[in-house]
Amino acid sequence: MFLSSLAIASVAMAQTAFMTNDKVAVFYPNGYDAKQHLPSPIFEHEPAAINTLAADWKVRPVFTTYGGRNVATINVEDSVDFYGTGEVTGSLRRNGYTVGLWNIDTPAYGVDNGTHLYQSHPWVMGVRKDGTAFGLIADNTWKQRITTQDKQVIFESEGPAFRVVVIERENPQALMQALVDLTGKMELPPLWSLGYQQCRFSYHPDTRVKEIADLLRSNRIPSDVIWMDIHYMDNYKIFTFHPKEFSDPKGLNDYLHSKNLKAVYMIDPGVKVENGYFVDDQGTAADYWVKDKDGKPFVGNCWPGPCHFPDFTRPEVRTWWATLYKDYMATGIDGVWNDMNEPSVFGGPDGTMPVDNKHLGGDGVLPGPHARFHNVFGLNMVRASRQGLLYANPNKRPFILSRSNFLGGHRYAATWTGDNLSSVDQMKLSIPMTLTLGLSGQPFNGPDIGGFCENSTAELVADWTAMGVYFPFVRNHTIDNSVDQEPWAFTPEVLNACRTAIERRYKLMPYIYTAFREASVDGMPVMRPLFMADAKDLSLRSEDKAFLLGGDLMITPRWAENVAQPNGGSWQPFTLEQNTDIYQSELRQRPGSVIPMANLAQSTTEMTTDSLTLYVCLDADGKAKGQLYEDEGDGFSYREGNYSLSTIEASLNKKQLSIVLNKVEGQMEKPQRTLRIAYVKGGKVQYSAWQTGNQASMKIKK
């Protein structure tokens, strides 16, 4: 059963904690006021009160007040390695950090030394020495901070007293499943959104966009997306196009589509205050704007100058916002980029709205101050945008990228790590940032490759691309007036290195898409820390230079030294090129695994899975197993069973290696395949001949 918000409030008055039926405990402080918190944006459904708290439940918060703050302190018996806490700078292991949860626009992570950034995720994962894991959620959108110590986690809020949810599981993988069981699963993204993407602030006019498309193709850079930043707009007015520089958006998008490229355009939340501008006229007539403390429409400065801001806490405002996308998307736009949605207000307090601005709420959310709704402004915006993309194109999977978000916002949008710096330090920092977001329930994320702020260098772009192609989200992006940083902008050596790295991603696309499908089912991050390979191996707990892509592929950047190795170093190194360059990351495959790879294509549109190379790394028993997920790459027919999930099983008998694909789920017909085995051992790869059908074999050489 599920209890209503008012029923939960009654439970909280009667008892301080309850359990759901799945090792999840919910703890309430004295004086908990459900009206200040519920319905929670974090949970897909309100946690159900099934049982009383077990007497032997160990991880319990203690609620106190201190210095005007409401505090929840969680003490643990033994030393624990902490992870999560959302979008953060610093190392993967979060012990000894204090993180502020108050979304701000912070170029190069330079505000408050990066202690709070564009997103807030009030979530901590704890992993004990024996590999068991627990998770902590502070169900609170108000301004707060998290402090993690070896035996303690502290949540401190400037808002009303809040509840804490504690999850217990046997390992980190099971904990990620439990998290998405509560917060909801990520929908499968369109396949094209997993490809390489090229962006700049900004490519303009439209002839420059076409030139970039032509250069991607003439330089044989596999790619799927070109992005349009704010210069495509008429005076930075959202849902408009510059009358001279982008006079024919449909023609431009048709041109990109003819090159098998998709078009993603930016939409910010700030609506230019201007009589006669249809968005401002509609919002003003319907009284849809966030109000100031006196009840008047709030006006704050952003790119267009003075702006109104939609009150996305209101369901009628979200619906109106969604309707704005229909004609806009009809020009052939494929995806949407929601930026500046902390919200960023130039010259405002903390670079945003005053905390005493007013939101009216709805759908059970009571009116309240911006102090309550600030951290979920971006979440509510992308919630409305997703609704709009589905209105406009009901048979296509929406793709939205958001700079601001909150725990649970993965249901609506992918994210990137904001305006990073073109520096070696921030390149290296992007690994733990991306891993940590994945461990915080946001599997589809990544940094700007090459760095956004300031000028990149040839060496940095080559290194970052050679590492970044294994991230969930892969986009090269830089600021206006910086040097060009496309793969061809430097030297032939850098161009070749970037091309090789990007080609690797496209060959790996069947494996990557299968990992995204896994994330959509059980919440496992697409990009994972090494300790996910063996939660009991303490030597892996702090490793954040190397990482896993899916469960079977280990990535070590060429600059990384003294990297921990899972399973005693038994993972086997291999390369996808005969003579690779100095920039490429080292690949290692897990013993007992099979990794499916496609033939090289210049876009996911051209990619097929009817011809596969199956990389086999045998375990000590001479066996290996993998998976392959296939569907149409877009649309929703997979929900009705129009997909294929196959197991790939390999075994060695004497010197004969045999492999077979067996479909285990789905109604999609298997294509007529040709298969090739790639046997990985000792840093070398032996290839079989191409063979027709769903089975293949080869004789292993010494």
N, C-alpha and C positions, 0 to 999 in steps of 0.2 A: 504494500500500500504506500501511497505518497500523501504526506500531510500538507495542508495548505500553509501559507506563511503565518496566518493567525494561529493555526493549530500548533505549529512549531514554537511560536511564542509562548503558548500555554504550556507545552512540554518543558520549555526552558524555565518557566516559573516553578514547575513541579519538581524538576530534577536538574542536576547540573550536567548530565551527560547521557547519551544513549548510543547504541550500536546499530548499524545496519546489519544485514545478514551476511556480510562479506568482509569481516575483519576491518571495518571502518568505524571509527568512533568520532562522535561529534560532541564537543565540550562547549558549554555556555558559561559566561561569567554572570555574577549577580547583576541584576539590573539591565540585562540584555534587552534592547529595544529593537524588535524586528522591523519596525517602520523605518529605521535608519539604515537598514542593510538589505532587506529582502524586497522583491526576489533578487537573488544573487546572480550577477552576470557570469560568474565562474562556472556554475553547474548547469548542465543541460536539463536536469530535473532536480527538484529539491530532495536532498538526502532523506531517506525514509527511516523513521524510528521503528525498529523491529524488536530489538532486545534491550534490556538494561545492560549497563556497562559490566563487562566481566571483571570479577574481583582481582584476577591476576594480570590485568592490563597494565603494562609498565609505563608507556610513554604518555604522560599526562601534563597538560599545561597548568600553570599556576597563574591566576589572574590577579593583578594588582593595579594600583594607580601610583604614578610617580611624576612629580613636576607638572601636573596637569595632563599627563598622557595616560592612556589606557595601555597596559602592558600585559603580554602573555609570555611567560618564561617556561621553557621546556628543558628540563634537566634529564640527561641520560646517564646510565650507570657507568659505561665504559667509554673509552675514546672512540669517536665515530668520525668517519670522513664525510664531510658535508659537500653537497653539490646543489646545482639549481640556482635559485634566486633571480632567474630571468636574464634580461639583457644587462650585462655587467662587464666592466673591465677587470683585469687581473687574471689570476690563474684558474684552472679548472677546479681544483680543490678549494672550497670556499671557506675553510676554517680560518678564523682570524680576520674576517671582513665585516664592515658595516656598509650596508647598501641602502640608499634612499629611494623610496618609491614615490616619485612625483615627476611625471613625464615632462621633459623639457627639451627644447631645441638647443643642442649643444654641439656646434661644429667642432670636429676633431676631438670630441669628448673633453673639451677644454673647460667646461663649467664645473666648478667644485671638484676639480681633479678627477672627473669621471665617476664620482660616487653615486650619481643618478643620471639616467640617460632618457631615451625616448619612450621607453616602455616600463611597465611594472608587472611583476609576476610574484605575488606573495606566496612563494612555494619553496620549500627546502626538502631535498632528498638526503637521507642519512644512510650510510652503508657501514655496517658493523664489521669487525674483523672476520667473523665467520661467514660473511657474504649476505646475511639477511639484511633487509632494507626496510626503512619506514619513510613516510612522507608527511609533511606538515603544510597545511593550507591555512593562512590567516584570511578568513572570509570578510574582507574589509577593503573598500575602495578609497577610503580617505588617505590623506597624506600619512605615511608611516615609514619605518625603517626596520631593517633586519640586521641583527648582529649574530654572528656565528662564532662560537668558541669550541674547543675540543669536546666539551661535555655539556654544551648548553646552546640553545637557540633562543633569542629574544626578539619578539615582535613588539614594537612601540608605535602607537597610533595617536595622532592628534585629533581623531574623531571619537565617536561613542564607543563604548565597550563592544567587543566583537567576539564571535565564536571562532574556534579552531577545530579543524578536521584533521584527524590522525589516521594514517593508513599503515597497516603492517603487512609485509609480504616476505616470501622466502628468498627473494633475490631482486636485483634492480629491474630485470626484465618484467617480472610479474608486477612490480610496483608501477611501471609505466602503463601496463594494461589497466591496472586499477585506477590510475589517474584519468585515463580517457574514458573509463566506464563512468566516471563522475562528471567530467568536463565535456564529454562528447568527442566524437572522432572527426578527424580531418577528412573532408570529402576528397576523393581522387581528383587531382588537378588535371587539366588537359595535357596531353603528352608534349605538345609544343612548348609548354612553359618550363620544361626540364632541359631544354636546349641552351646553347650559348646565346647571349643577348648583348647587344651593343647600345650604349647610351652616352649622352653628353648633356650637360646643362649649357647650351642646348644645340641641337642640330636644327639650323634654320638658315634660309628658307626651305621650302619643300624640295627645291632642286638639290640642296645639300643632302637631304635625307635620301633622295634617289641615288646620289653619288656614293653615299655610304653603302647602300644596298649593292650597287654595282661593284664596289671595291671588295666587299665581303665575298661576292661570287667570283670575281676575277682573280682574287688572291686565294681562292679555294679554302676559305675559312668556313667550316661547317657552322651554321647559325640558323636561328629560328625567329629572332625578334629584334626590331629596332624601336627605340623608345622616343617619345616626344615630351620634352619638358615644357615649361610655361611659355616659352617664346612662340609657340604655335597659336596662342590665344590672341584675341583682340584686346589689347591693353590689359592683359592678365585677367580678363573676365572669364570665369569658368563656363563651360558648355558653349563657348564661342570659338571661332577660327579667325585668325588674322586675315583681313580682307585682301591684302597684297601677297604676303609671304606664304599663306596657306589658303589660297582662294578656292581650291578644289580638293578638299580633304578626301572625298570619295575617289577621285582620280589618283591621288597619292597612294591611298590604301590599296586600290586595285593594282597599282604598279608593284607595291611590295608583295602582294599576294601572287602576282605573276612570277615573282622570284622565289616563291615558297617561303616568304617572310611574313610574320605577323606584326601588327602595329599596336603598341600600348601607349596610351595618352594619360597625362596627369590631370587630376581634378583635386584642387585644394578645397578646404571648407570655407574659406573667406569669400564672401559674396560682395563685390564692389557696390558701394552705396551710390546709386545713380538712377535717377528717374528715367524711365524709358528702357532700361535694361531688364529684359523679361524675367530673369531669375530674381533680381531684387524686387521688381514690381510684384511678382507672385508671392514671394515670402513676406513682403510688407503688408499686402492686402489681407493675407491670411493670418498675420501676426505670428509668424513661425520663428522668430529670432530669440536667441538667449537674451535675457533681460539684465539690466544693471540693478544695483541695489534699490533704486527708486522705481523699478518696474518699467523703465523705458528700454527700447531696443538698444542693446550694447553695441557700441561702435569701437573697433580697434583696428590698428593699421597692420596690413600685410602687403603682399606684392602689388595689388591694385591700388593701394592707398587705403582710405577709410573703408572698412568692411563690416557687414553684418555676419553673424554666425548662426547657422541653424541649430535649434535646440533638439538634438538627436535623441534626447530622453523621451520625446513625445512620439507615440506610434504614428500619429497623423503626419508629423513632419518627416519621419522616415519614409512613409508611403509617398508623400509629395516628392521627396528627394529621388526616390526610385523612379518616378515617372519622368524625371528630367533626362534619363538615360536612353529612352526609346529612340528619339530622333537622332541623338548623338551617336549611338552605336550603329544606327542605320547607315552611316557613312562608311562602314566597313572596319570600324575599330574593333580590335579583338580582346583587349584587356585594359584594365584601369589601374592607375597609380594614384593612391590617396596619400598625399604628402602634407606636411605642415599641420598635422592633425593632433598635436599634443593638447590643445591647439597652440600654434606659435602666433604670438601677437607682438609685433615690433614695438619696443618701448614699454610693454606692459610689465607688471610685477612678475619677477621670475621669467620674463619673456612670454607671459601668457595672460589670461584673463584675471581680473580680481577675484579672490576667493568668495566674495559676497555677491557675485553675480547670481542670478536666479534661473533655475531650470524647473519646468512644470511637471515633468514625469508623465506617467500613464501606464496602462497595462499592469496595474498593481504597484508601480513605482510612485511613491509620494513626492510632491514638490520638495526641492531642497537647494542648498547653495552649491556653487561651483566647487567648493571644497570637497563635497561628496562625489561629484560627477566628473571632476577633471581627469582622473586617471582612466576613465572609461569613455572619454569623448571620442578617441580614435576607434575604440571597439564599436561604439554605437554608430559611428560614421560608416565603417566598412560593413557593418550589419545592414545598413540601409543601401549601400552601394551594391552589395551582393544581391539584395532584393531587386534592385534596378536592372542589373545585368540579366537576371533570370526573367524579368518582365520583357526585356528587349529581345533576348535570345533564349527562349525556354528550352531549346533542345541542345544548347551548348553548355559545357562546364564553365562557370565563371572563373576568371583569373583576376585577382585583385592583389596588389602589393601595397602594404601599409607601413608607414614609418612608426606610427604610434600604435600600441595595442596593450592588452591586459590579459591576464591568465584566463583562458577560455576563448580568446579571440581567434585562435587557430581554426575555429569553426567557420570563420568568414573570410580570412585573408592570409596570404603569405606575408613575410616581412623581410626587411633587410636591416643591417645594423647601423643605418644612418650615415651621417656625413663624416666618414673616417678620414684619416690623414694619409697622404702618399709618403709613407715612411716604412723602413724595415721593421721597426718596433710594432707598428700597427698591423703590418702584414702578419707578423708572428702572433699578435694578439687576436687576430681574426679566428684562429683555430679554437682557443678556449671559449671565445664569445659565441661562435656558432654551435659548438658542442653544448654549452650551457643552455642556450635557448632550446636546443633539442631535448635536453634533460628537463626543461621547464614546460614541456608540452607543446612546443612550437617547432615541429619537424621541418617545415618548409621555410628555410631562412638562409641567409648568407651575407657576406660583405660586398661592398663595391671593390671589384678587382682592380688593382693598380692604385687604389686610394682615390678619394674624392677631392679633398682640400689640397691646394698647392700643386706643384709640378711633380709628376712622376719621372722616373728615369727608365732607360732601356732595361737595365739589369732588374729593376724592381718589377716592371711589367712582365718580364719573362719569368722571374721566380714566382710571382703571385699567380700568374695564369697557370703555370705548371703545377701549382698546388691547388688553386681555386677551382679547377675543373672537376674536382671530386666533392665539392660542396653541394648541398641540395639546390641552392639558387646560384646561378652563374651569370653574372653581369659585369661587364667592364663599364665604368662610369667615372666621369671627372667633371670638375667645376668649370664654369664659364671663365674664359680668359686664361686658362691653363694651357700648357703645351698639349698637343694631340697625344693620345695614348692608346689609339687603336693598335692592333697587332702589327700593322704595316708601317707605323709612324716612326720607327727607329732604324733598325738595320736589318738586312736580310737574315742574319743569324737569329735575331729576336722574332722576326716574322715566322721563320721556320720552327722555332721552339714553341711559339704560341700555337701554330697550326698543329704541330704534333700532339700537344697536350689536349687541344680541343678535339682532335680526331680520336684520341683515346676515349674521351667522354662519349662520343657518338657510337663507338664500337661497344662500349659498356652499357648503352641505353637499355637493352632488355633486362639486364641485371638491375640497373638503377630504377627502372619503372616497377620491377618486381619489389624492390625495397620500398618504394612509395606506396605500393599496394599494401605491404605489410604495415607501414605506418598508419594507413587509413583503417586498418583492422584492429591492431593491438597497441598502437601508440609508440612503438619502438622508433627511436630517431633514425632517420636515414643516415646521418653522419653520427658516429658513436665514439665515445671514449674507449681506449684500449681495455679498461677494466671490465667493460661489458663482455669481453672474451672469456674472462675468468674472474668472477667477483671475489674469489677467495685469495687471489694473488695480490698481496699487498704492494708488490713492486710496481704494479700497474696503476695504482690509485692516483698518483700525481702526474702521470704522463700526459702532457698536452702539446707536444710538438708533433707526434705522430697520432693517427686516428684511424678509425674503421669506416669504410663505406659499406653499408649493409653489415651483415655478420661475417662475411667470408673474405673481405679484401682489406688489407692494411696498407695505409698510405704514409710514407715517410718523405717529407720534403728534402730536397738535396742539401739544404743548409743545416738540417737537424743533426745534432751529435748526441751520442750517449743515450740513445732511445731505448726505453724498456721494450722487451720482447715477450709477447704472450706465449704461454705453453713451452717455456724453456727454449725459445728460439726455433721451434720446429716449423713455423710458417715459412713457406718456400718462396724465395725471390724469383721474379720473372719480368720480362719486358715484352712490349707489344711491337717493338721495332728491332730490326737486325742490328742497326748501328744507331743507338739513341744518342741524344745530345746531352750536354752537361747540366741542363736545367731540369730535366724530367724527374719527377718524384719516383722513389723506389716503390714498386708494387710487391706485396707478399700475399700469398694465398693460404688460407687455413687448410691444414690437412683434413681430409674427409669431405671436401667441398667440390662442387661443380659450378662454374660461373659461365652463364651463357652470354655470348657476344655476337653482335650483328656485323655484317659487312659494312664498310664505310659508306655513309651517305652524307650529303651536304645539308640536309635538314631532316627533322623527324617526319615530315610529310613524305619524303622519299624513302624512309627507312622501312624495311620489311623484316619479318622474323621467319620467312620461309627458307632462309639460308643462315645457319648458325654455326659458329665455332664454339665448342664446349671445352673450356679450360678445366682440366681434371687434376686435382691434387689429392692423392690417395692417403688414407690414414694407415696406421700400423697393420691393420688387417687387410689392406689392399682394397678398400671400399671407399666410395665417395657418393655424396648426394647433394642435389640442388633443387631449385624451383624455377619455374618460368611462368610469369603471369602475362596474359595477352588479352586485349580487348580492342575496341575501335579507336581508342586514343582520345576520344571526345564523346560528348553526349552521355546519356544515362541508361542506355540499354543494358549495361553491365549489372544494374540493379535488378533486372528481370532475368538474369542468368546468361546474358550474351557476353560471355567471357570464357577464357580457358585458363585453368591453373593446372600445370603439369609438374610432376616430379621427374627429376633427371637422376638416374641411378647408374653408377659405374662400378665395375669390379674387375680385378685382375686375377686371371687363372693361368698359372705358370707365367708365360710372357705375353699372353693375349689379353689386351685391355678391351672390354666391351662396355657399351653404354646404351641406354634405352630411355626414351621419353614416354611417359604414361600420363594421359590426362586423368586427373582425379576429381576435378570440379568444373562446372560450367557447361553451357550448351553451344558455345561457339565451335564451329567445325575446325579441326586442325588443318593447316595448309599442307600441301605436298611439300615436304622438306628435303633439303640436302644438308647433311651434317658433316662436320669435320671435328675430329678429336684433337685437342692440344694438351699433351701430357706434360705437366709441370713438375720438375724435380731438379734439385741441385743448381738452381739458377739458369736452367736451360728448358727449352720447350721443344718437344717433338710433335710434329703434325702428321696426321693421317691423310690419306686421300679423301676427297669429297665423296660422300656416299648418299644415295637416295633412300628416303624413308625415315622412320623414327628410331632406327637403331644404327649403330656404327661400331666398328672394331678396328684395332690396329695391333701390330706386333711391336712390343717395346724393345728398343735397342739398349745395349749396355750403356 
